[in-house]
Each structure stands twice: as structure tokens, then as C-alpha cells.
Amino acid sequence: MLKIMKKNKSCVVAFLITVCLVYPWSKACGAEKGTWDLSENGKHWMFFYSPGNPAEDEWIEYEGKEYYLDSKGYMKTGWVTDKEDGNKYYLGEDGAKCFNTFTPDGHYVGPDGIILKSFDTYRKAVKKELSALLKDKQYKAAASQSLPGFLLIDLNGDDYLDIAVVHGADSQERVLLAAVWKPGEEEIIRSAESDFTGTGESRLLRNPKTGSVWLVADAGNGWDRDYSVMDENGSYFENVWHFSAELDDWGEPEYYVNGQKYAQEDWFLAMAMAEEEAGDCIKEGCLPLDEEHIKQAVDREPGPEELPLWQP
């Protein structure tokens, strides 16, 4: 049942060549405003504006990259907290500030180098929601016959990617879960769900003209069907059309739309209109529901159109 909720000499030479490629420390390497050199103990890189005049406790920009030198003048790597703006920035193994990439510890830094905390929270929540299904006993039983699939799509028109899980990555015979990401609360709200062993049928459709997303649920007998539309920027589906039919005392079918009696011809006509309004079944991008594909879909760099959504 579908539930809808509201890393000797030759080595030294090789090392120097490598350093020349990675660290801009001499004129041969293109230095213009200063010189990179090792500290006296040979353990740290330092930047000197002139002999005996190192950069200390400051950011410098060198050949298009940003570096941070601490109070001892040592080039930093890893996470650094800026004393002025309070933000944390990640510096790679070469000391350069990172942009638009995942850090080794799983965070994502945006175009200004700042952690996109909301994006991190979102990815964690989506993984948790999808991974929970993998542990479901019913899922394991259903997967032996037809592997469920999932999509990350915008369900409510707010540009954030929501969750849809379907029974059968190819056939999509039943919607197992539809859930919406709410940026304000930074949580996932379940909009509709059903178990893996249900007998009813349900589909997610999108109107090609309006972009609205519809959930069509059928009891499985062809006599009881609902067409519900997702609230714009909302979390839940709102029922628009309810079609039902039942036998009267004489065994003759009676047809109803939203509780009102219809002639058979008009009943089927109204259902055709509802089907047209709901649009086309959403299938593009459906992936098998397993750990590999969950990671593939969730741990991805946000596109240019998505970045503004996650900016602090």
C-alpha cells in the first residue's frame, strides 16, 4: 500500500626538478615577487620577499595560487582557519588553497574555498535515507527478483535534488519512496512511501509544460486510482483526482470522480484528461539502488546551476 504523507645525487637532482614543478621557489621556476626556500631545519617551505625577510602569518598569492604562511613563516597544508573571516580553508599537499573540490576528509569546498556545509549536510542525509533501504529485509528479498532503482530529481520545483526510489530500476512499477530536501530545516521530508511487497501500482510523472510532478497511484484493480500533484516548493502531494468504481445492488458498475457519479464514457474521458495533465513517466537517470551507485550519485561535484544553492 502506498502511503502519502502530508606520497645519492641523482635523487637530489630528481627532487629539485620535482620541487621546481610543484613549488614556485626560484626564478628558474618563475618566481616574480619573492623566493621559495626551505627552513633551516629543512622541514618546511618558506616564502622570502627578500633575503632574511620571510612572509609570516599571512596569505600570499603566487602565480595565480594562494598560500598561507604561519607565524614562523612556514607554509601550511591541510585545514587552516583564517583569523580575519573565521572561515576554514583547505590547502593541498603543495600548499595551494583548494577550490571546487572534495577534500580528503569528505568535505566539499566551493569557488571561494569555503566549505559548503549545507551541501555536506545534504549529502549525508541522502546517503542515510537511501542506505537505510538497503538494510531492509524486504529490500533484500525484492532485490533478488528485481533490483530497486533510485533517482535524484527536483520534485517540487525549488531546484534542489530530491529522492525517488522505485521498485524495478527499469520497469518502475511502483514508487517505494518520494522524499523532499527542505533547505531551511536541512532535513529530508518523506512525501510518499510504500513497502517492497505491496500489490498496488504507482508512478511518478512530470508535466512537460508546467514541470509539475505527479504521483499516480492505483490500487491494482483498475477501479481505484489517484492523481496527486506535488506542492510547488512544498513537501507533500495534494490529491487532485480520485477515480473509483463499484458495483451497485444489481452488479452494475457505478463510476465516480472525486466522489461524484459519472457516466462510464465521461469517467474514462476524465481519466484520460488527468493522465494528460500528469504528463510523462520520469525515468531518466534511474540507477540501481546499491552502495556503489548511491556514492556515485551523491558524492559528485555540484554543477554551475547548483552551486548558488549551497553557498553560505
C-alpha positions, -999 to +999 in steps of 0.1 A: +000+000+000+013+034-009+014+058+019+014+095+010+024+119+037+014+153+041+531+102-011+727+099-036+729+128-060+707+116-087+679+115-061+687+151-051+685+162-087+652+145-093+639+161-061+649+195-072+632+191-105+600+179-088+601+208-065+605+232-094+574+218-109+553+218-078+566+247-057+574+281-072+606+287-052+632+302-076+635+324-107+640+292-127+606+282-116+590+316-125+592+334-092+584+371-096+578+387-062+599+365-040+617+332-035+606+299-020+632+282+001+634+256+028+636+265+065+669+260+083+659+226+096+649+216+060+614+206+070+593+235+059+588+257+029+591+294+034+585+324+011+610+353+012+602+387-002+640+393+001+669+376+019+660+374+056+625+389+050+600+360+051+563+362+048+548+354+082+513+349+094+497+359+061+482+348+029+502+353-003+492+350-039+518+335-062+514+326-098+476+325-095+475+304-064+470+313-027+492+301+001+493+306+038+525+311+059+521+308+097+537+329+124+570+311+119+568+317+082+562+280+074+539+271+045+508+253+058+489+224+043+456+209+053+429+229+071+437+265+081+413+289+099+415+324+086+420+348+116+401+376+099+370+359+084+369+329+107+364+305+078+383+272+073+402+267+041+418+235+028+454+237+015+466+209-007+499+190-004+516+217-025+502+243-001+478+259-025+443+267-014+417+244-030+386+253-048+356+234-062+367+200-050+363+173-024+388+173+005+404+140+017+381+140+047+350+142+026+341+179+027+334+200-004+349+234-009+333+258-033+345+285-057+357+307-028+374+279-010+349+278+019+333+245+030+298+242+016+284+230+049+248+227+037+260+205+007+278+183+032+247+180+053+225+173+023+248+145+010+249+129+044+212+129+048+205+115+013+231+087+019+214+079+052+180+077+037+190+055+008+213+033+028+186+026+053+166+009+025+195-014+017+192-028+052+155-035+049+147-073+048+120-067+023+145-049+001+169-078+001+140-101-008+128-078-036+163-073-049+167-110-056+139-106-082+141-070-095+167-046-082+151-014-070+163+019-085+165+055-074+167+089-089+179+123-075+155+148-091+138+180-083+103+170-072+089+203-060+105+230-083+129+245-058+160+233-078+172+210-050+176+174-059+151+152-040+148+114-037+127+089-056+130+052-051+111+028-074+106-010-075+124-021-106+151+002-119+138-005-154+101-011-151+094+014-123+062-004-115+058+011-080+071+041-061+087+030-029+098+064-017+094+100-026+112+124-003+120+161-005+150+181+008+140+211+028+169+236+028+155+257+057+153+228+081+182+209+064+163+177+066+146+152+043+108+150+044+091+118+033+063+127+009+052+092+000+063+056+007+052+020+002+067-014+012+085-037-011+058-063-011+029-041-020+005-051-047-006-017-059+010+003-087+023+038-087+042+061-110+060+094-109+053+117-138+062+152-149+041+176-169+064+187-198+048+222-199+044+232-163+072+210-148+049+198-121+055+164-106+026+140-102+022+107-083-003+083-098-013+055-075-036+026-085-049+000-061-041-026-087-076-034-097-081-006-122-111+006-103-094+029-077-068+055-089-055+087-075-037+116-093-018+138-068+005+168-076+035+179-056+030+213-039+053+239-055+083+244-032+064+221-008+069+187+007+037+168+000+014+156-027-020+171-030-048+149-043-064+163-074-083+134-090-097+104-073-113+078-096-133+049-082-158+024-094-181+000-075-209-024-082-244-014-074-270-038-060-277-052-094-240-059-101-236-030-125-206-007-122-210+028-110-183+053-117-171+082-095-147+111-099-139+129-066-170+114-051-193+125-079-211+099-101-201+099-137-213+081-168-188+054-179-177+073-210-172+105-191-153+087-164-128+073-189-126+107-206-119+124-173-091+099-165-076+105-199-075+142-191-059+135-158-033+113-174-025+141-199-022+167-172+002+144-152+025+141-182+052+116-188+068+090-166+101+101-151+127+075-160+159+094-170+189+089-147+174+059-127+202+040-111+203+006-093+199+010-056+232-002-042+261+013-023+282+019-054+256+039-072+245+058-041+280+070-037+283+078-074+251+099-074+256+117-041+294+123-039+295+143-071+306+179-077+276+203-079+270+218-113+272+256-120+234+258-116+235+241-083+264+260-066+244+291-057+220+268-037+248+257-014+267+290-010+269+302+027 
